[in-house]
């Protein structure tokens, strides 16, 4: 994964859209979408939620925070 892809990866668990991520990173929406497609291909995933889940299992992203998860539609508790 490139540094640019990793920067986009950090935003995937958020509720931000691709244009909003692009604004945060000062890149175009198309650049963000290209990085997302590359991430999906590298990880063998098809959707953003799948990518976030796989990245967490691989240790590339922190575990989800306690509270309602938009991705699973349920409440979760952080494990200590």
C-alpha positions in Angstrom: 0.0 0.0 0.0 1.2 3.4 -0.8 1.4 6.3 1.7 -1.5 8.0 -0.1 -3.6 4.9 0.1 -2.9 4.5 3.8 -4.0 8.1 4.4 -7.3 7.3 2.7 -7.6 4.1 4.6 -7.6 5.9 7.9 -10.7 7.8 6.8 -12.7 4.7 5.7 -14.2 3.9 9.1 -15.7 7.5 9.3 -19.0 8.7 8.0 -17.2 11.0 5.5 -18.0 10.6 1.8 -15.2 10.4 -0.8 -15.5 14.1 -1.6 -15.3 15.0 2.1 -12.2 12.7 2.5 -10.7 14.4 -0.5 -11.3 17.8 1.0 -9.7 16.7 4.3 -6.6 15.4 2.4 -6.5 18.2 -0.2 -7.0 15.8 -3.1 -9.8 15.3 -5.6 -12.8 13.0 -5.1 -11.5 11.0 -8.1 -8.1 10.5 -6.4 -9.8 9.2 -3.2 -12.0 6.8 -5.3 -8.9 5.5 -7.1 -7.2 4.9 -3.8 -10.3 3.2 -2.5 -10.5 0.9 -5.6 -6.8 0.1 -5.1 -7.3 -0.8 -1.5 -10.3 -3.0 -2.3 -8.2 -4.8 -4.9 -5.2 -5.3 -2.6 -7.3 -6.6 0.2 -9.7 -8.7 -2.0 -12.8 -6.8 -0.8 -15.7 -5.3 -2.6 -17.1 -2.7 -0.2 -15.9 -0.1 2.2 -17.3 -1.9 5.3 -15.5 -5.2 4.2 -12.3 -3.3 3.8 -12.5 -1.7 7.2 -13.3 -5.0 8.8 -10.3 -6.7 7.1 -8.0 -3.9 7.9 -8.9 -4.1 11.6 -8.3 -7.8 11.6 -4.9 -7.2 10.0 -4.1 -4.5 12.6 -3.9 -1.7 10.0 -6.8 0.2 11.8 -7.7 0.5 15.4 -10.7 -1.5 16.7 -14.0 0.2 16.6 -15.0 2.6 19.3 -17.8 1.7 21.7 -21.2 2.7 20.5 -23.5 2.3 17.5 -21.8 1.0 14.5 -23.0 2.3 11.1 -21.3 -0.7 9.5 -22.9 -3.4 11.5 -26.2 -1.7 12.5 -25.7 -2.7 16.1 -24.1 -1.5 19.4 -20.7 -2.7 20.4 -18.6 -2.6 23.5 -14.8 -2.0 23.4 -12.9 -4.9 24.9 -10.1 -4.2 27.4 
